[in-house]
Amino acid sequence: MANKTVRSARQAYQKAEELGPIIPVRPTRLRMDRSPRLEPGQVYVMRAGSVYHPAWCSIVAAKWDSDPGGLLLIAEDTVGGRRECKACEEPLTD
């Protein structure tokens, strides 16, 4: 079972990498809980995800709660083949 989980995770990371490199940018502002706040031209991504998040939506919040190190900021012009998150149409905060 563990080998299957490792293999699945490896495949997810590989698929995400095929969509374009993830080049993290450093957050310049943080919220009270120390989570990164977007600046203009930035979006959230996850290391093994195929979507980008232009807002703090329920998916981003859940990722922050479960694995804050897996939530990254990148420049919006580097999203590559990732698609926009539908949940971001109703953001939780700015």
MOSUL-V209924 format. One record per pair of residues at least 12 apart in sequence whose C-alpha atoms are under 10 Angstrom apart, sorted by sequence separation. I is the first residue (numbers start at 1). GAP is how many residues later the second one is. D is the distance in whole Angstrom. If there is no record, write none. Layout:
i=I gap=GAP d=D
i=I gap=GAP d=D
This chain:
i=27 gap=12 d=8
i=42 gap=12 d=7
i=43 gap=12 d=7
i=44 gap=12 d=8
i=60 gap=12 d=10
i=41 gap=13 d=9
i=42 gap=13 d=9
i=43 gap=13 d=9
i=44 gap=13 d=10
i=40 gap=14 d=10
i=46 gap=14 d=9
i=27 gap=15 d=9
i=45 gap=15 d=8
i=38 gap=16 d=8
i=44 gap=16 d=8
i=25 gap=17 d=8
i=38 gap=17 d=8
i=46 gap=17 d=8
i=24 gap=18 d=10
i=25 gap=18 d=10
i=37 gap=18 d=9
i=38 gap=18 d=8
i=37 gap=19 d=8
i=54 gap=19 d=10
i=24 gap=20 d=9
i=36 gap=20 d=10
i=52 gap=20 d=10
i=53 gap=20 d=9
i=24 gap=21 d=9
i=46 gap=21 d=10
i=49 gap=21 d=10
i=52 gap=21 d=10
i=46 gap=22 d=10
i=47 gap=22 d=9
i=48 gap=22 d=9
i=49 gap=22 d=10
i=52 gap=22 d=9
i=54 gap=22 d=8
i=22 gap=23 d=8
i=46 gap=23 d=9
i=47 gap=23 d=6
i=48 gap=23 d=10
i=53 gap=23 d=9
i=22 gap=24 d=9
i=46 gap=24 d=6
i=47 gap=24 d=7
i=52 gap=24 d=9
i=22 gap=25 d=8
i=45 gap=25 d=8
i=46 gap=25 d=5
i=47 gap=25 d=7
i=60 gap=25 d=10
i=21 gap=26 d=10
i=22 gap=26 d=10
i=35 gap=26 d=9
i=45 gap=26 d=6
i=46 gap=26 d=6
i=53 gap=26 d=10
i=59 gap=26 d=9
i=44 gap=27 d=7
i=45 gap=27 d=5
i=46 gap=27 d=9
i=52 gap=27 d=7
i=59 gap=27 d=10
i=60 gap=27 d=9
i=36 gap=28 d=10
i=44 gap=28 d=6
i=45 gap=28 d=6
i=51 gap=28 d=8
i=52 gap=28 d=10
i=57 gap=28 d=9
i=59 gap=28 d=7
i=60 gap=28 d=9
i=35 gap=29 d=7
i=43 gap=29 d=8
i=44 gap=29 d=5
i=45 gap=29 d=7
i=50 gap=29 d=9
i=51 gap=29 d=10
i=52 gap=29 d=10
i=53 gap=29 d=10
i=57 gap=29 d=9
i=58 gap=29 d=7
i=59 gap=29 d=8
i=16 gap=30 d=9
i=17 gap=30 d=8
i=19 gap=30 d=9
i=20 gap=30 d=10
i=35 gap=30 d=10
i=43 gap=30 d=6
i=44 gap=30 d=6
i=50 gap=30 d=10
i=51 gap=30 d=9
i=52 gap=30 d=6
i=53 gap=30 d=9
i=54 gap=30 d=8
i=55 gap=30 d=9
i=57 gap=30 d=6
i=58 gap=30 d=8
i=16 gap=31 d=7
i=17 gap=31 d=8
i=19 gap=31 d=7
i=33 gap=31 d=10
i=42 gap=31 d=6
i=43 gap=31 d=6
i=44 gap=31 d=9
i=50 gap=31 d=8
i=51 gap=31 d=5
i=52 gap=31 d=6
i=53 gap=31 d=6
i=54 gap=31 d=8
i=56 gap=31 d=9
i=57 gap=31 d=5
i=60 gap=31 d=10
i=61 gap=31 d=8
i=16 gap=32 d=5
i=17 gap=32 d=9
i=18 gap=32 d=10
i=19 gap=32 d=10
i=36 gap=32 d=10
i=42 gap=32 d=6
i=43 gap=32 d=6
i=44 gap=32 d=9
i=50 gap=32 d=5
i=51 gap=32 d=5
i=52 gap=32 d=5
i=53 gap=32 d=5
i=54 gap=32 d=10
i=55 gap=32 d=9
i=56 gap=32 d=7
i=57 gap=32 d=8
i=58 gap=32 d=9
i=59 gap=32 d=10
i=60 gap=32 d=10
i=13 gap=33 d=10
i=14 gap=33 d=10
i=15 gap=33 d=8
i=16 gap=33 d=6
i=17 gap=33 d=9
i=35 gap=33 d=8
i=41 gap=33 d=9
i=42 gap=33 d=5
i=43 gap=33 d=6
i=49 gap=33 d=8
i=50 gap=33 d=7
i=51 gap=33 d=5
i=52 gap=33 d=6
i=53 gap=33 d=9
i=54 gap=33 d=10
i=55 gap=33 d=5
i=56 gap=33 d=10
i=57 gap=33 d=7
i=58 gap=33 d=7
i=59 gap=33 d=10
i=13 gap=34 d=7
i=14 gap=34 d=8
i=15 gap=34 d=8
i=16 gap=34 d=6
i=34 gap=34 d=10
i=39 gap=34 d=10
i=41 gap=34 d=6
i=42 gap=34 d=5
i=43 gap=34 d=9
i=45 gap=34 d=8
i=49 gap=34 d=10
i=50 gap=34 d=9
i=51 gap=34 d=6
i=52 gap=34 d=10
i=53 gap=34 d=8
i=54 gap=34 d=7
i=55 gap=34 d=8
i=56 gap=34 d=9
i=57 gap=34 d=5
i=58 gap=34 d=7
i=12 gap=35 d=9
i=13 gap=35 d=5
i=15 gap=35 d=8
i=16 gap=35 d=9
i=36 gap=35 d=9
i=38 gap=35 d=8
i=40 gap=35 d=9
i=41 gap=35 d=5
i=42 gap=35 d=8
i=43 gap=35 d=9
i=44 gap=35 d=10
i=50 gap=35 d=9
i=51 gap=35 d=9
i=53 gap=35 d=6
i=54 gap=35 d=9
i=55 gap=35 d=9
i=56 gap=35 d=5
i=57 gap=35 d=5
i=58 gap=35 d=10
i=12 gap=36 d=5
i=13 gap=36 d=8
i=35 gap=36 d=9
i=36 gap=36 d=9
i=37 gap=36 d=9
i=38 gap=36 d=9
i=39 gap=36 d=9
i=40 gap=36 d=9
i=41 gap=36 d=7
i=42 gap=36 d=9
i=43 gap=36 d=8
i=52 gap=36 d=9
i=53 gap=36 d=10
i=55 gap=36 d=6
i=56 gap=36 d=6
i=57 gap=36 d=8
i=11 gap=37 d=9
i=12 gap=37 d=7
i=13 gap=37 d=10
i=36 gap=37 d=8
i=38 gap=37 d=10
i=41 gap=37 d=10
i=42 gap=37 d=10
i=45 gap=37 d=9
i=54 gap=37 d=9
i=55 gap=37 d=8
i=56 gap=37 d=6
i=57 gap=37 d=9
i=10 gap=38 d=9
i=12 gap=38 d=9
i=53 gap=38 d=10
i=55 gap=38 d=8
i=56 gap=38 d=6
i=9 gap=39 d=8
i=55 gap=39 d=7
i=45 gap=40 d=10
i=54 gap=40 d=10
i=43 gap=41 d=10
i=27 gap=45 d=9
i=26 gap=46 d=9
i=27 gap=46 d=7
i=24 gap=47 d=10
i=25 gap=47 d=8
i=26 gap=47 d=7
i=27 gap=47 d=9
i=24 gap=48 d=6
i=25 gap=48 d=6
i=26 gap=48 d=8
i=23 gap=49 d=9
i=24 gap=49 d=5
i=25 gap=49 d=5
i=22 gap=50 d=9
i=23 gap=50 d=8
i=24 gap=50 d=5
i=25 gap=50 d=7
i=22 gap=51 d=9
i=23 gap=51 d=6
i=24 gap=51 d=8
i=22 gap=52 d=7
i=23 gap=52 d=8
i=21 gap=53 d=10
i=22 gap=53 d=9
i=24 gap=54 d=10
i=23 gap=55 d=8
i=39 gap=55 d=10
i=22 gap=56 d=8
i=23 gap=56 d=9
i=37 gap=56 d=10
i=38 gap=56 d=8
i=21 gap=57 d=8
i=22 gap=57 d=8
i=37 gap=57 d=8
i=20 gap=58 d=7
i=21 gap=58 d=8
i=22 gap=58 d=9
i=20 gap=59 d=7
i=21 gap=59 d=8
i=19 gap=60 d=8
i=20 gap=60 d=5
i=21 gap=60 d=10
i=19 gap=61 d=6
i=20 gap=61 d=6
i=18 gap=62 d=9
i=19 gap=62 d=5
i=20 gap=62 d=8
i=17 gap=63 d=10
i=18 gap=63 d=8
i=19 gap=63 d=6
i=16 gap=64 d=10
i=17 gap=64 d=10
i=18 gap=64 d=10
i=19 gap=64 d=10
i=16 gap=65 d=9
i=16 gap=66 d=8
